[in-house]
């Protein structure tokens, strides 16, 4: 019997190790790779073509939402299963619109994760019970009221969303250009296009927009009177990726 090949994408090593240990006990499931950020997940999906990708949301360089969009857009034969500590409606709606076949919170039972992998591999959808109920309520209400379903950030291109995340994480033009293998002038052009499209005028505005729309995770509430700097110094040490802490269930 051919095993279900699985790619794990999570920036926390301990989470990936726990998931690998859990799945290795199943005779019909095989972990074929591990990615520590969204960009690596896209690259490994292209190379390995796993049956199922277990994807976290909050990852540096490229978040799980944009990685899901890119994998879906490329038409890769991979089923995307989100496993995250975030269960906000905004995340759920955006991920399902981006092509995710399932969405589980990390506090779910380990047996549900295994079942979700098998079901999504078959072509079915699988959601944590609380998320499933909210999705049904949302679509039912939209249908009854004749309300169009919302689509976030649809005016931004995939490349612009990548650059938005890297800018919001503190990257300067040279670092972003290196990470994306493009020129500094191209980064500057995309950043200006972002500001023009969003009617923003500085890095602080882009950062606030990225946090408000789930492109990056907030580090927490700023003290009263504190401001996000309007400009990033031209020369400094590379900033550490900003990701929110994850709540890992001890069963993983």
QUIURVEN-V252251 format. One record per helix or strand of 3 or more residues. SS is the DSSP state (H for helix, E for strand). FROM is the first residue (numbers start at 1). LEN is the number of residues. If there is no record, write none. Layout:
BEGIN
{{SS;FROM;LEN} {SS;FROM;LEN}}
END
This chain:
BEGIN
{{E;4;6} {H;13;12} {E;29;7} {H;38;11} {E;52;4} {H;64;10} {E;79;6} {H;89;10} {E;102;4} {H;110;13} {H;129;17} {H;158;11} {H;173;8} {H;184;15} {H;203;10}}
END
